[in-house]
Amino acid sequence: MNGRHAHRRGYPAPVVRIGNSWLWLRTDIEAWKTGVRTFDHERGSLQHEYVGAEELAKRLGITPHALRERTRASLWKRTPRPAGKAGKSLYWSRAEVERWFATEPRRLGPLRGVSGHSDQPAGETRFVGFCDLRQMVLAR
């Protein structure tokens, strides 16, 4: 329904883009059906509250395909649970992702920010953990 009404005057703006899909608030759509034509937010206003598969996979240090495989296999110790699905694209609550990273041990994937974004002085050695505690790499 949203696609054919999205360009009508007074139709609410989509609040987040996940993959190739824009999402609207259900409350806005229901209000629009009752005649409301003024809404308090702009297009993409909730984008900062959600994480798509590309962003989460990058943060986990895996490919989007590996992330899809983890979610299909319900490997919740290795991947946060998605908040929902938009079309074929999964999405996660940013707050839940942050909570998951704060509570899960670092053994569950590469440390955040290690792929080419080193803030360490040249020549210093640092530990980088991959997949589980049995696989360790010292990176320079």
C-alpha positions in Angstrom: 0.0 0.0 0.0 2.8 2.5 0.9 4.3 2.4 -2.6 1.3 3.7 -4.5 0.4 6.4 -1.9 3.9 7.5 -1.0 3.9 10.5 -3.4 0.5 11.8 -2.3 0.3 15.1 -0.6 0.2 14.7 3.1 1.3 11.1 3.1 3.8 10.4 6.0 7.5 10.3 5.3 9.2 6.9 5.5 11.4 6.9 8.7 14.1 4.4 7.8 15.7 2.8 4.8 16.7 -0.9 5.1 18.4 -2.3 2.0 16.4 -1.0 -0.9 13.2 -0.6 1.1 11.8 2.5 2.9 9.8 1.8 6.0 7.0 3.8 7.5 5.6 3.9 11.1 2.4 1.9 11.4 0.9 4.6 13.6 1.5 7.2 10.8 -0.2 5.0 8.2 -3.2 4.3 10.4 -3.4 8.0 11.2 -3.3 8.9 7.5 -6.2 6.4 6.8 -8.3 8.4 9.3 -7.5 11.7 7.6 -4.4 13.0 9.4 -2.2 14.8 6.9 0.5 16.4 9.1 3.3 14.4 10.7 6.2 15.4 13.0 9.1 13.8 11.4 11.2 13.9 8.2 12.3 11.2 5.7 14.9 9.0 7.4 14.4 10.5 10.8 14.8 7.1 12.6 17.7 5.9 10.5 20.1 6.3 13.4 18.1 3.8 15.5 18.5 0.8 13.1 21.3 -1.2 11.6 21.2 -3.0 8.2 22.9 -6.2 7.3 25.8 -4.5 5.5 26.7 -2.3 8.5 26.3 -5.1 11.1 28.4 -7.6 9.0 31.2 -5.0 8.7 31.1 -4.5 12.4 31.2 -8.2 13.1 34.1 -8.6 10.6 32.2 -11.0 8.4 30.5 -10.9 5.0 26.7 -10.1 4.6 26.3 -13.6 3.3 27.9 -15.1 6.5 25.6 -12.9 8.6 22.5 -14.3 6.7 23.8 -17.8 7.3 24.2 -17.1 11.0 20.7 -15.7 11.3 19.2 -18.6 9.3 21.0 -21.1 11.6 19.8 -19.1 14.7 23.4 -18.7 15.9 22.4 -16.0 18.5 25.7 -16.4 20.4 27.5 -15.3 17.3 25.1 -12.7 15.9 22.5 -10.4 17.5 18.8 -11.3 16.8 17.3 -9.2 14.0 14.5 -6.8 14.9 12.7 -7.5 11.7 12.7 -7.9 7.9 12.0 -5.3 5.2 11.5 -7.1 1.9 14.4 -9.5 1.9 16.6 -7.4 4.1 17.0 -8.0 7.8 17.5 -5.1 10.2 18.5 -4.7 13.8 17.8 -2.2 16.6 21.0 -0.3 17.1 20.4 -0.3 20.9 20.1 -4.1 20.9 23.2 -4.4 18.7 25.2 -2.2 21.2 23.8 -4.2 24.1 24.8 -7.4 22.4 28.4 -6.2 21.7 28.7 -5.0 25.3 27.6 -8.4 26.8 29.1 -11.0 24.4 32.7 -12.0 24.8 35.1 -10.7 22.1 35.8 -14.3 21.0 32.8 -14.2 18.7 34.2 -12.4 15.8 36.9 -9.9 14.9 37.3 -7.0 17.2 35.5 -3.9 16.0 37.6 -1.5 14.0 40.6 -3.6 13.3 40.3 -4.0 9.5 42.5 -1.2 8.2 41.5 1.3 10.9 44.4 1.2 13.3 44.7 3.9 15.8 47.8 2.3 17.3 51.2 3.7 16.8 53.2 1.9 14.0 55.2 -1.1 15.3 53.1 -1.9 18.3 51.7 -5.4 18.6 48.0 -5.9 19.4 45.8 -9.0 19.9 43.0 -9.7 17.4 40.6 -12.5 18.2 38.7 -14.4 15.5 35.8 -16.8 15.8 36.7 -18.4 19.1 39.5 -18.4 21.7 41.4 -21.2 20.0 42.2 -19.0 17.0 44.4 -16.1 17.8 46.4 -13.7 15.6 49.1 -11.2 16.6 48.9 -8.3 14.2 51.5 -5.6 13.8 
